[in-house]
Each structure stands twice: as structure tokens, then as C-alpha cells.
Amino acid sequence: MMNEEILSFVWRFQYFESANLATDDQKRISVIRTGHRNNNAGPDFLEAAVVIDDVHWYGSIEIHVRSSDWFVHTHDSDPAYESVILHLVWENDKPVMRQDGTLVPTLALKGLVKNSIMERYALLQDMGDTIPCSGMFSEIHEIHKYAMLDRVLLERLDRKAAAVMEMLEKNRNDWEETAYQWLGMHFGFKLNDPAFLRLTQIVPLKIIQKHRDRLLHIEAILFGCAGLIPEKSEDIYVRSLQKEFRFFSTKYKLADKVMQSHEWKFAKLRPAGFPTIRLAQLARLLSIQGNLFSTIISVNSFEKMQELFQLRQSEYWVRHYVFDKKAATPVPFMGKDAGSLLIINGIIPVLVAFARQRQQPELLDKAIDWLSQLPSENNRITREWATLGMRVKTSADSQALIEWYNNYCLPKKCLDCTVGAGLVRSN
């Protein structure tokens, strides 16, 4: 089935018969410049150049399957589309006029596109495999595969950095608060990310910084605002938390901000990953590092960054997974795998965001270097790529392959992928 994606691809690479090319009102046309794709609102290609009956036109290109889609999308009342110099369609079923009454030149591509292009595209779209091109993946040269790998790694880093920048804007350009919230959120290890983010937004970093010398105070504030401290208990530690939180909730006006215990997810987690343990480990980190952002930016040694996440929770949480229930065996400290995930998801995006904002490429290089020193993730997606011969040795590899799969393979955006586009172009 024809769609705008394939038409955009055909236009961008000019994969149609161009000899004796003419608009539907029989005016000779030649393409000087296809323009660049517009990913924002407005026409599909900007800054294009065409010659129609010896007259040079500079402007935009709009693409539709049928010319009548112009009206379906209400472009006829949108001034942004007055700059369109060529309407590229599959079928011209209705003339399109500008607001001044002049005809928008229309080029219908039906019958001009090579059959091989359409067949290869349809084949990719119909594939039921996890990675649509898996059956043809070996046809593409390695250089194109690894060019795509590099591209999607940067796309993933930039996408996460954009999320950090959005958080930074909400925090009024406060990098320390943003690093605290961003890293704190990732102590949720996906399942509890929303709860950890909400907690770090409830408890400002400046409150935590005032109590760095007392781990119990930080634990009381975090567990109290998380809504996890039991109301009744005979345990000395729990009663200490209750007492401290009553004082701090009044002092910092936190009482009306306390979360509900049901916001925290325990099901399907290993006990060492319970939010209670992760909160205790976050409290330990915050007692050690008062200025997380400054540490992230200043640490140049990858080994030093790894040491930051060798977190030993307080004694109570070495003997308990949850309140008031003693563990049968000692609770493990934060493991190397968990620390690696915090570097990948909590540290690297902050580094990249700051590098982009301050135009410091050396910080971006540091981020990529750290990713290259971390072992790859082992999951369903990375294993699938490995069967196709892709290297999956470092975290940089696995992060790129996950991005590739999620943003190109899963939605079948094959024409935006170097490999998919190469396969469609192949004879």
C-alpha cells in the first residue's frame, strides 16, 4: 500500500523516471535541489529548487498519496503552505490552488517509480521477524551497518540529553537539582522510576544537603516522604525514623507532600531491588556526595565513577529487605551491574546534556568512552542482533542496538534506516 513515507524516500533519492518529466498540466520540470526534510510543522521538504517551463522556483515540497489530501489536512487554510512550489503525489485526484487562485504545480509519480523499489519496500514491511530485514541483512556491506550503529548511538544520547534539558528548564537552570532528580529517578531501575522522580521533586536537594553529616536524617526524610515508614512499630530504628520525620516534616513543611505507599512497586522484583533497599542506597550516596553534578562533571576516571556506586546501605538495611521483617541472609550491597546501569542511564545523559549546552565536545567524548568501557547489556534485543552478526561487546554497542530496534525496526521505519534504505535501493 502506498504511503507518504515511501514517496518521501523516492523523492529524496530521486528514484523515479526523470526523462521527459512533466507536471500534470504538461509543464516541463527538472529538479535542481530536493530540499531537506522538515521534521517540524509545515511542508515536508524545505529549501528545494525546481525549474518549471524554464522558470526557476525556490521553496517547499509537499507530499501526499492523493492530491485531495491537501484539503483533508487543511493546508488550503494554512499560510505555511503558500511557499509550496511542487505538490508531489501518487495520484492527482483534485487540483490544488493557492489562496491567490494560482494552481500549485503537481507531479504524480504513479507509473514513474521502479517496480523493484516498491517490491523491496513491500517485502520489508511484510516481514514478521523481530528485525524486519533479518533475512536480507547479510546483503548490506558492514560499513553501512556500523555507520548506522554510530548514528543511532548519538541519537539515543541526544534524545536522553533532551529529556535532561527539559528537566533543567523546569528546575530554572539548576544543574545540581537536575542531576539529583535525574540520577535519583534512575534508582527506580525502570519499574519505580516514576516514584523515585516524584520523591526527588518532593524533597529538594537543599534539604538533603543540610543533613549530609547524618545518614539517619536523610533516611528519615526520604522514607518519610515516600510514605513507607510504618505507623506502628516496636523496632528502635523505625521509631527513630518516625521521630525524626515528625520533626523534619514540620520544619520543612513536608507533611502534605507525603506519597502513598502503593506508588512503590515491589512485585516482580528481586528483594535486593526492592525500593526500600534502593532508597537506603540513594540515601548513602547523598550522604557521601553533596554535589552530584559537580562530581559528574569533574570526575575523569571511569574507575572513580564506578567507585561512586559501590554503595553500602546502612546497617538496618543490611539485615532487612522491608520494614519490621528481618532477612534470612545479609542483604547484598549495590552490585556492579546495578552501578553500571546508573552510569548508563543516570550519569551519561547528564554529561551529554551539559556537553551540548556548553559546547564542550570533550565531555561527549568522555561519555562515549565510559559507555565503551562498560559491558554490553544482555537482553532479548541484543541477542537478536547478535544472531545477525552485529558486535555486542560494550554498552555503547547495546545502547545503540536497542535504539536502532525501538526507533526503526519496531515501527518499521526501514526507509529512515541506512540498512533498510540500502536494501530497498538494491536491484
Summary of the structure (lengths in Angstrom):
residues: 427
radius of gyration: 28.1
end to end distance: 20.4
largest distance: 90.8
contacts: 1305
relative contact order: 0.11
helix: 55%
strand: 12%
